[in-house]
Amino acid sequence: MAQSRLGVHVTGPDSGAILAGIKKAEETGIQAAWLTTGGAGSDGLTILAGAAVSTQRILLGTSIIPTFPRHPLVMAQQVQVIHHLAPGRFRLGIGPSGRSGMEETFGVDYRAPLGHVSEYLHILKSFLQEGEVDFDGRYYQAHAKISTSPMDVPVMASALGVKAYELCGAGADGAISWVCPGRYLRDVGLPAMKRSAENSGRPVPPLVAHVPVCVHEDPDEARESVRQQFGFFPRTPFYQRMFIAAGFPEASQGTWSDEMVDAVALWGDEARVEEKLEELFSFGAAEILASPVSAGGDREASFDRTMQLLAKVARTVGP
């Protein structure tokens, strides 16, 4: 297998459980731990500050932190803390999230999400990586100078449709996908990112493929678990359009077909899942971000089985 990286999305009922999960991932050889911040739940950046002082090697990242609820310089303040505590180990992933969640939860004016992300990227990269920012844009203003040395913090962005991959190719330090079929990443996402990077005269940034993973042989139980955990995505316009573009017109009905689940989730016994992971790397993913999915009657045993396989694969890849 080519030199790549495998990380996991860590979840838990509270911050302590999430920190324990990150430490356990490091102990088993997982190379990266990622957190998602959604709604009014626990803040991933704050939890990762705790992880920074309780781990030694594992990379830490966000997939993703929504942009609309906080100014980019406020996010940069939090990022500085994590970087100082764990130099060289943090990757920041940002994204606009979805219209319904942002409007209903925070009451924001959800418009031009890619325009917001483009300016957000510029501000964060200028401030963190160059040491200062002097910017007056359409959506944000930012004028500040960092009090310490510039930081080697990669700033990545979420990517779903072609325009988002183009935005990442032009200005982000990486693209983070979510529930995108592997062949869509290979045939649509990566080519769009490469074209945009070439037009911008910069190297193609890495693709982090965020995918559900379930080591479980029973197809009905595996698919049902994916539907239970991720069932709402085909009902949202952005994801619905992506699935249709990926060759699944049935997504217009707002439900997961078996074919959609099989194209997105890596499920099966250990050999089949490992083969699917290798295939995704071969499609061009620089890193796979696995979201473990538990299935069957013993969910704890199912989760442990999936994590054991991910740890095994992680030890065979990476720098």
Sequence and secondary structure as in RCSB ss.txt:
>XXXX:A:sequence
MAQSRLGVHVTGPDSGAILAGIKKAEETGIQAAWLTTGGAGSDGLTILAGAAVSTQRILLGTSIIPTFPRHPLVM
AQQVQVIHHLAPGRFRLGIGPSGRSGMEETFGVDYRAPLGHVSEYLHILKSFLQEGEVDFDGRYYQAHAKISTSP
MDVPVMASALGVKAYELCGAGADGAISWVCPGRYLRDVGLPAMKRSAENSGRPVPPLVAHVPVCVHEDPDEARES
VRQQFGFFPRTPFYQRMFIAAGFPEASQGTWSDEMVDAVALWGDEARVEEKLEELFSFGAAEILASPVSAGGDRE
ASFDRTMQLLAKVARTVGP
>XXXX:A:secstr
  S EEEEE   SSHHHHHHHHHHHHHTT  EEEE   TTS  HHHHHHHHHHH SS EEEES EESTTS HHHH
HHHHHHHHHHSTT EEEEEE   HHHIIIII      HHHHHHHHHHHHHIIIIISEEEEE SS EEEEE SS  
    EEEE  SHHHHHHHHHH S EE  S  HHHIIIIIHHHHHHHHHHTTS    EEEEEEEEE S HHHHHHH
HHHHHTTGGGSHHHHHHHHHTT GGGGGTS  HHHHHHH EEESHHHHHHHHHHHHHHT SEEEEEE   SS HH
HHHHHHHHHHHHHHTTS  
